[in-house]
């Protein structure tokens, strides 16, 4: 059986911007695969190339063994795509929008009616289906988006930020539905800014930075590669560079400290990788106290996907998001989205 999605050496450039430099990944049937990375990393461009909305400069893309570049029409029949921002007609009801979607896919009327009823039931839209979509909340709109993306029974559902802006209850409902979809054999490829979302849902993850896959594997595998517990430390509420560097040099001498990174983007806090041991925090605090350095805040935790990103790039995903936001050109971004 071919992979649900196979992407090899994908490259895409917009003018002088190399949006995707080298992305390769495979998604298997009945698997949830997460793409993780900051804005501008190349996630959405990769999805747009997969869904035939943008033509790559080089590389190959297949959906269920069908070449997206050689046979885009047939590939689209195997794909369901739910973009991050969808603007459905606010006058039509949810059922009417699903009927319109069915017509666009040329679904036989005898099949479309039953399929629409099934999707309405599956996504809990019974109370909303015959109301105008302009009255829907964000969570109900996202459910309608999912129903539209799945109406033609695709092999692969592609989701760009499926729960961004939703409340906890709506996010939980979407998570439950995606797990049901996986159990039915449908492959799901999603991007998300929410680390806990990818960690909870994805069977495998690829982390993208600057248009390149820098790490891939199951969430557990990626965390195990990083190794050690994480200690986040702030000496003062506003720590000086000098004090942070002094603490970094001192703490690096302890045999249980594997690595110390001074995080200038977060007020010169310190991120430590330590061998798990019960008295690590106490030992660190005592050493700082003896050196005349107070402890404003300190915590210890097991590795997270953000730690995987930090180990690979030297910055957290939050830092990368802030850097991307600061360097973003709104005009260029609008042009790219229009292509």
C-alpha positions as CSV (number, residue, x, y, z in Angstrom):
1,X,0.0,0.0,0.0
2,X,1.5,3.4,-1.0
3,X,1.9,6.1,1.6
4,X,-1.0,8.5,2.1
5,X,1.4,11.4,1.5
6,X,4.9,11.3,0.1
7,X,6.9,14.5,-0.2
8,X,10.5,14.3,-1.4
9,X,13.0,17.2,-1.6
10,X,10.4,19.9,-1.9
11,X,11.6,23.4,-2.8
12,X,9.5,26.6,-3.3
13,X,10.7,30.1,-3.8
14,X,8.8,33.4,-3.9
15,X,11.1,36.0,-5.5
16,X,14.1,36.2,-3.3
17,X,12.4,34.4,-0.5
18,X,13.2,30.7,-0.2
19,X,10.0,29.6,1.5
20,X,10.7,25.9,1.4
21,X,14.4,24.7,1.0
22,X,14.2,21.0,1.5
23,X,11.2,19.2,2.9
24,X,10.8,15.4,2.8
25,X,8.2,13.5,4.7
26,X,5.8,10.6,4.5
27,X,2.4,10.1,6.1
28,X,0.9,6.6,6.3
29,X,-2.8,5.7,6.1
30,X,-4.6,6.0,9.4
31,X,-1.8,8.2,10.9
32,X,-1.9,11.7,12.4
33,X,1.2,13.6,11.3
34,X,2.1,16.9,12.8
35,X,4.1,19.8,11.2
36,X,5.6,22.0,13.9
37,X,7.4,25.3,13.4
38,X,7.1,29.1,13.8
39,X,5.4,31.4,11.3
40,X,7.5,31.6,8.1
41,X,9.1,28.2,8.6
42,X,7.5,26.8,5.4
43,X,4.6,24.8,6.9
44,X,1.7,26.5,5.0
45,X,3.7,26.7,1.8
46,X,4.3,22.9,2.0
47,X,0.6,22.3,2.5
48,X,-0.4,24.6,-0.4
49,X,2.0,22.7,-2.7
50,X,0.5,19.4,-1.5
51,X,-3.0,20.6,-2.2
52,X,-2.2,21.9,-5.7
53,X,-2.7,25.5,-4.7
54,X,0.9,26.4,-5.4
55,X,3.4,24.8,-7.8
56,X,6.8,23.8,-6.3
57,X,10.0,24.7,-8.0
58,X,11.4,21.2,-7.6
59,X,10.8,17.9,-5.7
60,X,8.0,15.4,-5.9
61,X,4.6,15.0,-4.1
62,X,2.3,12.0,-4.2
63,X,-1.1,11.4,-2.6
64,X,-2.0,7.7,-2.3
65,X,0.6,7.0,-5.0
66,X,-0.8,9.7,-7.4
67,X,1.6,12.4,-8.5
68,X,0.3,15.8,-7.5
69,X,2.4,17.5,-10.2
70,X,1.5,15.1,-13.1
71,X,-2.2,14.5,-12.2
72,X,-3.4,17.3,-9.9
73,X,-7.1,16.7,-10.6
74,X,-7.0,13.1,-9.5
75,X,-4.8,14.0,-6.5
76,X,-7.4,16.6,-5.4
77,X,-10.1,13.9,-5.3
78,X,-8.0,12.1,-2.6
79,X,-7.4,15.2,-0.6
80,X,-9.5,17.2,1.9
81,X,-8.1,20.6,2.8
82,X,-9.2,22.9,5.7
83,X,-7.3,26.2,5.6
84,X,-6.5,28.2,8.7
85,X,-8.8,31.0,7.7
86,X,-12.1,30.1,5.9
87,X,-14.7,32.7,5.0
88,X,-17.9,30.8,4.1
89,X,-21.0,32.6,2.8
90,X,-22.8,34.0,5.9
91,X,-26.2,33.9,4.3
92,X,-26.3,30.2,3.4
93,X,-27.0,27.6,6.1
94,X,-24.5,24.9,6.9
95,X,-26.5,22.3,5.0
96,X,-26.7,24.5,1.9
97,X,-22.9,25.1,2.1
98,X,-22.4,21.3,2.2
99,X,-24.7,20.9,-0.8
100,X,-22.7,23.5,-2.7
101,X,-19.5,21.6,-1.8
102,X,-21.0,18.4,-3.0
103,X,-21.9,20.0,-6.3
104,X,-18.4,21.3,-6.7
105,X,-17.1,17.8,-6.2
106,X,-19.7,16.4,-8.7
107,X,-21.0,14.0,-6.1
108,X,-24.1,12.1,-7.3
109,X,-27.2,13.5,-5.6
110,X,-28.2,10.0,-4.3
111,X,-24.9,9.8,-2.5
112,X,-24.5,13.4,-1.5
113,X,-27.7,13.6,0.5
114,X,-26.8,10.6,2.7
115,X,-23.2,11.8,3.0
116,X,-24.2,15.3,4.1
117,X,-26.6,13.9,6.8
118,X,-23.8,11.6,8.0
119,X,-21.2,14.4,8.3
120,X,-23.8,16.6,10.1
121,X,-24.4,13.9,12.6
122,X,-20.7,12.9,12.9
123,X,-19.6,16.5,13.7
124,X,-22.6,17.2,16.0
125,X,-24.1,19.9,13.7
126,X,-27.7,18.8,14.0
127,X,-28.8,21.9,15.9
128,X,-26.9,24.2,13.5
129,X,-27.2,22.7,10.1
130,X,-30.3,24.7,9.0
131,X,-29.2,28.0,10.5
132,X,-27.3,30.6,8.6
133,X,-23.6,30.1,9.0
134,X,-23.2,33.8,9.9
135,X,-24.7,33.0,13.3
136,X,-22.1,30.2,14.0
137,X,-19.4,30.5,16.7
138,X,-15.8,29.9,15.8
139,X,-16.0,26.3,17.1
140,X,-19.1,25.5,15.0
141,X,-17.6,27.1,11.9
142,X,-14.5,24.9,12.3
143,X,-16.7,21.8,12.5
144,X,-18.5,22.9,9.3
145,X,-15.0,23.3,7.7
146,X,-14.1,19.8,8.7
147,X,-17.4,18.5,7.3
148,X,-16.8,20.2,4.0
149,X,-13.2,18.9,3.8
150,X,-14.4,15.3,4.4
151,X,-17.6,15.3,2.3
152,X,-16.0,13.5,-0.6
153,X,-14.4,10.8,1.6
154,X,-10.7,11.8,0.9
155,X,-7.8,9.5,1.8
156,X,-6.0,12.5,3.4
157,X,-7.3,15.4,5.5
158,X,-5.0,18.4,5.5
159,X,-5.5,20.9,8.3
160,X,-3.7,24.2,8.7
161,X,-4.0,25.3,12.3
162,X,-7.2,23.5,13.0
163,X,-8.0,24.9,16.5
164,X,-6.3,28.3,16.4
165,X,-8.5,30.9,18.3
166,X,-10.9,28.2,19.6
167,X,-11.9,27.8,23.3
168,X,-10.8,24.8,25.3
169,X,-14.1,23.0,24.9
170,X,-14.1,23.4,21.1
171,X,-10.5,22.3,20.8
172,X,-11.3,19.2,22.8
173,X,-14.2,18.4,20.5
174,X,-12.0,18.7,17.4
175,X,-9.3,16.6,19.1
176,X,-11.8,13.8,19.8
177,X,-13.1,13.9,16.2
178,X,-9.6,13.7,14.7
179,X,-8.9,10.6,16.8
180,X,-12.1,9.0,15.5
181,X,-11.0,9.9,11.9
182,X,-7.6,8.3,12.5
183,X,-9.3,5.1,13.7
184,X,-11.4,5.0,10.5
185,X,-8.2,4.8,8.5
186,X,-8.1,8.4,7.2
187,X,-4.6,10.0,7.3
188,X,-4.4,13.5,8.9
189,X,-1.7,16.0,8.2
190,X,-1.9,19.1,10.4
191,X,0.1,22.1,11.3
192,X,-0.2,23.8,14.7
193,X,1.3,26.4,17.0
194,X,0.0,24.5,20.0
195,X,2.8,22.2,21.2
196,X,0.5,20.3,23.5
197,X,-1.9,19.7,20.6
198,X,0.8,18.1,18.4
199,X,2.1,16.2,21.4
200,X,-1.4,14.8,22.2
201,X,-2.5,14.0,18.7
202,X,0.4,13.2,16.4
203,X,1.7,9.7,15.9
204,X,4.8,11.3,14.2
205,X,6.1,14.9,14.0
206,X,8.3,16.8,11.7
207,X,9.8,20.1,12.9
208,X,10.4,22.7,10.2
209,X,12.7,25.7,10.6
210,X,13.7,28.0,7.8
211,X,12.1,25.8,5.1
212,X,14.0,22.7,6.2
213,X,13.0,19.6,8.3
214,X,15.4,19.7,11.2
215,X,13.9,16.8,13.2
216,X,11.4,14.0,12.6
217,X,10.0,11.0,14.6
218,X,7.4,10.2,17.2
219,X,7.0,12.8,20.0
220,X,8.6,10.3,22.4
221,X,11.6,9.6,20.1
222,X,12.3,13.3,19.6
223,X,12.2,13.9,23.4
224,X,14.4,10.9,24.1
225,X,17.0,12.2,21.7
226,X,17.2,15.5,23.6
227,X,17.8,13.6,26.9
228,X,17.8,15.0,30.5
229,X,15.3,17.1,32.5
230,X,14.8,20.8,31.8
231,X,15.4,23.5,34.4
232,X,14.2,27.0,33.6
233,X,15.8,29.6,35.9
234,X,15.4,33.3,36.3
235,X,17.8,35.1,38.7
236,X,15.9,38.3,39.0
237,X,12.7,39.6,37.4
238,X,15.0,41.6,35.1
239,X,18.3,39.8,35.0
240,X,21.4,41.5,33.7
241,X,23.5,39.9,31.0
242,X,26.5,39.9,33.4
243,X,24.6,38.1,36.1
244,X,23.1,35.6,33.7
245,X,26.6,34.8,32.2
246,X,28.1,34.6,35.8
247,X,25.4,32.1,36.8
248,X,25.8,30.1,33.5
249,X,29.6,29.6,34.0
250,X,29.1,28.6,37.6
251,X,26.3,26.2,37.1
252,X,28.0,24.5,34.1
253,X,30.6,23.2,36.6
254,X,28.1,20.9,38.3
255,X,28.5,17.3,37.0
256,X,24.7,16.8,36.7
257,X,24.4,19.9,34.4
258,X,24.7,18.9,30.8
259,X,24.1,22.2,29.1
260,X,23.3,25.9,30.0
261,X,21.7,28.3,27.5
262,X,21.2,32.0,28.3
263,X,17.9,33.0,26.8
264,X,18.2,36.7,26.0
265,X,14.8,36.8,24.3
266,X,13.2,36.0,27.6
267,X,14.8,38.4,30.0
268,X,18.2,36.6,30.2
269,X,16.6,33.5,31.8
270,X,18.7,30.3,31.9
271,X,17.6,27.0,30.3
272,X,19.5,24.0,31.7
273,X,19.6,20.4,30.7
274,X,20.3,18.3,33.8
275,X,20.6,14.6,34.6
276,X,17.4,13.7,36.5
277,X,18.0,13.8,40.2
278,X,15.8,14.7,43.2
279,X,18.0,17.5,44.6
280,X,18.9,19.4,41.4
281,X,16.8,22.5,42.2
282,X,18.0,22.7,45.8
283,X,21.6,22.4,44.8
284,X,21.2,25.1,42.1
285,X,19.4,27.5,44.5
286,X,22.0,27.0,47.2
287,X,24.9,27.6,44.8
288,X,23.3,30.8,43.5
289,X,22.6,32.0,47.1
290,X,26.2,31.5,48.1
291,X,27.3,33.5,45.0
292,X,25.1,36.4,46.0
293,X,22.6,35.7,43.2
294,X,18.9,35.4,44.2
295,X,16.5,33.0,42.6
296,X,13.4,34.8,41.2
297,X,11.9,31.7,39.7
298,X,12.9,28.1,39.0
299,X,11.2,25.0,37.6
300,X,12.1,21.5,36.5
301,X,10.3,19.4,33.9
302,X,10.7,16.5,31.5
303,X,11.6,17.4,27.9
304,X,8.9,18.9,25.6
305,X,8.7,19.4,21.9
306,X,9.8,23.0,22.5
307,X,12.9,21.6,24.1
308,X,13.5,19.5,20.9
309,X,13.2,22.7,18.9
310,X,15.5,24.6,21.4
311,X,18.2,21.8,21.1
312,X,18.1,21.9,17.3
313,X,18.1,25.7,16.8
314,X,19.2,27.3,20.0
315,X,15.9,29.1,20.4
316,X,12.4,28.2,21.6
317,X,9.4,28.2,19.3
318,X,8.2,31.3,21.2
319,X,11.4,33.1,20.5
320,X,11.2,32.1,16.8
321,X,7.6,33.4,16.6
322,X,8.7,36.7,18.1
323,X,11.6,37.0,15.7
324,X,9.4,36.1,12.7
325,X,6.8,38.7,13.8
326,X,9.5,41.4,14.1
327,X,10.9,40.7,10.6
328,X,7.7,40.1,8.8
329,X,6.9,42.3,5.7
330,X,3.0,42.6,5.6
331,X,3.1,43.6,1.9
332,X,5.3,40.7,0.9
333,X,3.2,38.4,3.0
334,X,0.0,39.5,1.2
335,X,1.6,39.0,-2.2
336,X,2.7,35.5,-1.2
337,X,-0.7,34.5,0.0
338,X,-2.2,35.7,-3.3
339,X,0.0,33.4,-5.3
